[in-house]
Amino acid sequence: MSLKTFTIAPDPANPKLTERVRGLDQDGREIETAVTVERPLTLYLNGQEIVTMMTIGDYPDCLAVGYLLNQNMLRRDDRITGIDVDEETDTVVVRTERATDYEAKLKKKTLTSGCAQGTAFGDVMETFESVHLPADLRLRTSWIYALSRQINLQPSLYLEAGAIHGCVLCQEDRPLIYMEDVGRHNAVDKVAGYMHLNGISAEDKIFYTTGRLTSEMVIKTVQMGIPILISRSGFTAWGVQLALQANLTLVGRAKGKRFIALAGTDRLVFDTNAVGTDAAGADDENPRHARKGSRDDD
């Protein structure tokens, strides 16, 4: 599938994704502001209820498929025979040719550090440990600066209303698929689902997230087969440990002219320090684009 810059981009003008609410500001003045909408979406795999997620409601098919893939409930070679979305009942049903029964697996779920209701299952690590990420892909530092600039300037629900996370599938210095949701786990699942449904390869891609580099983000990126993960935000110790184990390139605190890499550093190419090059125009960040929790050590 041929991808261009921002094949999928946020749609802050979509009236289904925000509501206008009246209130008072710090000076007691009446104001009206946009707030992000969240609604429940109950996911079924064939005839079995799997989970109810809180989501902004766009791309429910991608969210459902990505969630099932990242929970190892859907195999990469499974044939999906249908995806039925019902907006009236807030449900999505994924149907497969293979019969499925995950009653025992559902009993093992544990709450993760993600926002809202993210879950991970005990045997997810089995898949994680079997993944071998390509070692030959390189990450030019100029791409980090260019991606940060393009993504932060892209009109988004975050800039419109806040209370949102973004995840972006990239190739070299081009952002391709940009998904947002109230939980970063939902945003990454949407990207995973879109990739699966559209046959998009992972080995030459970069994953960018506005959220923290937690164990959950590292695990899902590795499961997707993407060798590089970049974030504006900071790290958790377990996230770094897992990235080192999987040979995932982990870059955090990527804002303006700065970043820190704590794993997979052999993929880095420092091309912005060469004569005749610069940091891709990466000036210090405009405060308008500074996201909550993205300061020095989040």
C-alpha positions in Angstrom: 0.0 0.0 0.0 1.4 3.4 -1.0 1.4 5.9 1.9 1.8 9.6 1.7 2.4 12.1 4.5 -0.6 12.1 6.8 -2.6 9.4 5.0 -4.6 9.5 8.2 -4.6 12.7 10.2 -6.7 13.9 13.2 -10.0 15.6 12.4 -10.5 18.3 15.1 -13.5 19.7 13.1 -15.4 16.4 13.5 -18.4 17.5 15.7 -18.7 13.9 17.1 -15.3 14.2 18.8 -15.8 17.4 21.0 -18.5 19.2 22.8 -18.8 22.9 23.7 -19.1 23.5 27.4 -19.6 26.8 29.3 -17.8 27.7 32.5 -15.7 30.3 34.3 -12.0 31.1 34.0 -9.5 31.9 36.7 -10.8 35.5 36.8 -14.4 34.6 37.1 -15.2 35.4 33.5 -17.7 33.3 31.5 -16.0 31.2 28.8 -16.9 28.5 26.4 -14.4 25.8 25.5 -14.2 22.5 23.6 -13.9 19.3 25.6 -13.1 15.9 24.3 -15.9 13.4 24.1 -15.4 9.9 25.4 -17.9 7.0 25.0 -18.0 3.3 25.8 -17.3 0.8 23.0 -17.9 -2.9 23.8 -15.8 -5.3 21.8 -17.0 -8.8 20.8 -14.8 -11.4 19.2 -17.3 -13.7 17.4 -19.9 -14.4 20.0 -17.8 -13.5 23.1 -17.7 -10.2 24.9 -14.1 -9.2 25.4 -13.9 -5.7 26.9 -15.6 -2.3 27.1 -13.2 0.5 26.2 -13.6 4.3 26.7 -12.8 5.9 23.4 -13.5 9.0 21.3 -15.3 6.8 18.9 -13.4 7.2 15.6 -12.0 4.2 13.7 -13.7 1.6 15.8 -12.8 -1.2 13.4 -9.1 -0.4 13.6 -9.3 -0.1 17.4 -11.0 -3.5 17.7 -8.6 -5.3 15.5 -5.5 -3.6 17.0 -6.7 -4.4 20.5 -7.2 -8.1 19.6 -3.9 -8.3 17.9 -2.0 -6.7 20.8 -3.7 -9.0 23.3 -2.8 -12.1 21.2 -6.5 -12.9 20.7 -6.2 -12.4 17.0 -3.4 -14.2 15.1 -1.6 -12.5 12.2 -2.8 -15.2 9.9 -6.4 -15.2 11.1 -9.0 -14.6 8.3 -11.3 -11.8 9.4 -14.7 -12.5 7.8 -16.5 -9.4 9.1 -16.4 -6.3 11.3 -19.8 -5.0 12.4 -20.0 -1.6 14.1 -23.3 -0.5 15.7 -23.3 3.1 16.8 -26.7 2.8 18.5 -25.5 0.1 20.9 -21.8 1.2 21.0 -20.6 -2.2 20.0 -18.1 -3.6 17.5 -18.0 -7.3 16.6 -15.0 -8.9 14.9 -15.8 -12.2 13.2 -13.1 -14.7 12.2 -13.1 -17.9 10.3 -11.3 -19.6 13.2 -13.4 -20.5 16.2 -12.2 -18.6 19.3 -12.8 -19.0 23.1 -10.9 -16.8 25.5 -12.8 -17.3 28.7 -9.8 -18.7 30.6 -7.5 -16.0 29.2 -9.9 -13.2 30.2 -9.6 -14.3 33.9 -5.9 -13.6 33.8 -6.1 -9.9 32.8 -4.3 -7.3 34.9 -4.6 -3.5 34.9 -1.6 -1.7 33.4 -0.2 1.7 33.9 -2.0 3.1 30.9 -4.7 5.7 31.1 -8.4 4.7 31.3 -9.0 0.9 31.1 -5.9 -0.5 29.3 -5.3 -4.1 30.0 -2.5 -6.6 29.3 -2.7 -10.3 29.7 -0.2 -12.6 31.4 0.9 -14.4 28.3 1.5 -11.3 26.2 5.2 -11.6 27.1 5.3 -15.0 25.2 4.8 -13.1 21.9 7.1 -10.3 23.0 10.0 -12.6 23.7 9.7 -14.3 20.3 9.9 -11.1 18.2 13.1 -10.3 16.4 13.3 -6.7 15.3 15.3 -5.8 12.2 18.7 -4.5 13.3 19.7 -2.8 10.0 17.2 0.0 10.1 18.8 3.4 10.9 17.4 6.5 12.6 18.8 9.8 11.4 18.7 12.5 14.1 17.4 14.9 11.4 14.3 12.6 11.1 13.6 13.0 14.8 13.6 16.8 14.5 11.5 16.8 11.3 8.9 14.4 12.7 8.6 16.3 16.0 8.0 19.5 14.1 5.5 18.2 11.6 3.5 16.2 14.2 3.3 19.1 16.7 2.2 21.6 14.0 -0.5 19.2 12.6 -4.0 20.4 13.5 -5.2 17.9 16.1 -7.9 17.1 18.7 -5.2 17.8 21.3 -4.7 21.3 20.2 -8.5 21.8 19.9 -9.6 20.3 23.2 -6.8 18.5 25.0 -7.2 15.4 27.2 -5.9 13.2 24.4 -3.0 11.1 23.4 -1.6 10.7 19.9 0.3 7.9 18.1 1.9 8.2 14.7 3.2 5.6 12.3 6.2 7.2 10.4 8.7 6.3 7.7 12.0 8.1 7.7 11.0 11.8 8.2 7.4 11.4 7.0 4.4 10.9 9.4 1.9 8.6 7.8 -0.9 7.4 10.1 -1.8 9.7 13.0 -4.4 8.4 15.5 -5.7 10.1 18.7 -7.7 8.8 21.7 -8.3 9.4 25.4 -5.9 6.6 26.2 -2.5 6.0 24.5 -3.2 2.3 24.5 -6.3 3.0 22.3 -4.3 5.2 20.0 -1.6 2.6 19.4 -4.2 -0.1 18.9 -5.9 1.9 16.2 -2.5 2.2 14.4 -1.9 -1.5 14.8 -5.4 -2.3 13.5 -5.0 0.0 10.5 -1.7 -1.6 9.6 -3.1 -5.1 9.8 -6.3 -4.3 7.8 -4.3 -2.5 5.1 -1.3 -4.8 4.9 1.3 -2.2 5.9 4.7 -3.6 6.7 6.4 -2.7 10.1 10.1 -3.4 9.7 11.0 -0.1 8.0 8.7 2.1 10.2 9.1 4.4 13.2 6.5 4.7 15.9 5.9 8.1 17.5 3.8 8.7 20.6 3.0 11.8 22.7 2.6 9.6 25.8 5.1 8.2 28.3 7.4 5.3 27.3 6.0 2.7 29.6 6.3 -1.1 29.5 2.9 -1.2 27.8 4.0 1.1 24.9 7.3 -0.8 24.5 5.5 -4.2 24.4 2.9 -3.1 21.9 5.5 -1.5 19.6 7.6 -4.7 19.7 4.6 -6.9 19.1 3.8 -4.7 16.0 7.3 -5.4 14.7 8.4 -1.8 14.6 12.1 -1.3 15.6 12.0 2.4 16.7 9.9 4.2 19.3 10.0 7.9 19.8 8.2 10.1 22.4 8.0 13.7 23.5 7.6 12.3 27.1 9.8 10.4 29.5 10.6 6.8 30.4 9.8 4.2 33.0 12.5 1.9 34.2 10.7 -1.2 33.1 10.0 0.3 29.7 13.7 0.9 29.2 14.6 -2.6 30.4 12.2 -4.2 28.0 13.4 -2.1 25.1 17.0 -3.2 25.8 15.9 -6.8 25.9 14.1 -6.5 22.5 16.7 -4.3 20.9 14.1 -1.6 20.4 15.5 1.9 19.7 13.9 4.0 22.5 14.0 7.8 22.1 12.3 10.0 24.7 12.0 13.7 25.6 12.1 14.6 21.9 11.3 18.3 21.9 12.8 21.0 19.8 16.5 20.4 19.5 16.7 17.8 22.3 16.2 14.1 22.8 17.5 11.2 24.9 18.1 7.6 23.6 18.2 4.9 26.3 18.1 1.7 24.2 19.0 0.5 20.7 21.4 3.4 20.2 23.4 1.6 17.6 20.6 2.5 15.0 21.3 6.3 15.5 23.0 8.3 12.8 24.0 11.8 14.0 23.6 13.6 10.7 22.6 16.9 12.1 26.1 17.6 13.4 27.8 17.3 10.0 29.0 20.4 8.2 26.3 22.0 6.1 23.4 20.5 8.1 21.2 21.7 10.9 18.6 20.3 13.2 16.0 20.4 10.4 14.9 23.8 11.6 14.2 22.5 15.0 14.0 25.6 17.2 12.9 25.7 20.8 9.3 24.6 21.0 6.4 27.1 21.0 4.6 26.9 24.4 1.3 26.3 22.5 2.5 22.9 21.5 3.9 21.9 24.9 1.8 18.9 26.0 0.8 18.1 29.5 3.3 15.9 31.2 6.0 16.5 28.6 8.4 18.6 30.7 11.9 17.6 31.6 11.5 14.3 33.4 8.0 13.0 33.0 
